Amino acid sequence: MPAAVNNLDVREHLGRLLSQAESLRDFAGWFIDAQWSIELDGSDEDVELAARIENRFGAYSSGYVSEDELISDLREDAAEFGVAVPSRATRSRLLAAPPRA
């Protein structure tokens, strides 16, 4: 069973993905492991964001959208949900630091 997820984790990981500090593969792996915890322990908004991300990945993995379209759609979701996307200046620091567990 995955460890409890801090409510900011979904936002933090999405921000890292969109700033290219986390790969799509790494984000997807984290998200798969974290989904259950988000649903159980996340705020209503985080659960809604996670459901949106899950739907986006479903369309991507089924071949309905390209990786570029997936990232663009996730960028729109991030803006709608107020997710902070680190700038390039902080990207190098993020690459050096592992994501919080």
N, C-alpha and C positions, 0 to 999 in steps of 0.2 A: 504494500500500500504506500503511495507517495506521501512524502512529508507534507505537512500543512503549508499552504502557499500564502505568502504575504500578499495582501490585496494589490500592492503596487507592482508585484512581479510581472503580471501580464502586461501592464503598461511599460514597465522597464524593459522587458524583453522585446516588445514590439518596437519601442524606440530604438533599441540597439540594432534590431533587424533593419529598420528604415534608415539608420545612419551608417549601415554597412559595418557595424562593429560586431555583428553576429551574422553568421551565414544563414541562408534559408534552411539548409539541412539541420543546423544546430537549433534554430528556432523551432522547427517542426518537431524535432526530437524532444525538446523541453516541453513544448505545448502538449504533445501526446501524453507525457508523463504527468503534467500539471492539471489537465482538464478536470479530472474528478475532484481534486482539491479546490479548484476554482468554483466549481458548481456547489460544493458543500460549504465552503468557508468564505467565498468571495462576496462582495457587495452585489446588489442587484445590477448595477451598472457594469461591474466586471464580468458577471455572468452573461449579460447581454453582449458585451464586447467579445467574450470567448465564443459565444454562439455565432457571432458574425464571422470571426476568424475561422471557425470550423467550417462554415459554409463556403467561405472564400477558398480554403484549402481543398474542399470537396470539388469545387468547380475546376480548380487547377489540376488536381490529381486525376480527374476524369478527362482532361484534355480540352475542356471548354474555354479556358483562358490560358494565355501564355504566362511565363514568369513575370514579364514586364507588366502585364495587365494585373496580375495578382498583387505585385508591389504597389502599383498605382491605386488599386482598390483599397489595399490596406492603409495606404497613405491617407486616403479620404476618410476611412474609418478612424484613424488616429486623430485627425483634425476634429472630427465630430465628437470624439470621446475625450478630447483635451489631453492627448498623449504627447508628452514632451519628446521631441526627436533631437538628440544631441547634435551639435554642430560639428563640422570637421575638426575644429580646434580641440574638442573634447574626445573625438573619435580615437586618437592615438592612445589616450589614457584608458579608454574603455577596452581597447584591444589588449592592453597589458594587464588589465584586471579581470579576473574571472567573474561571471555573473553571480549574484547572491543566490544562495540555495534556499 
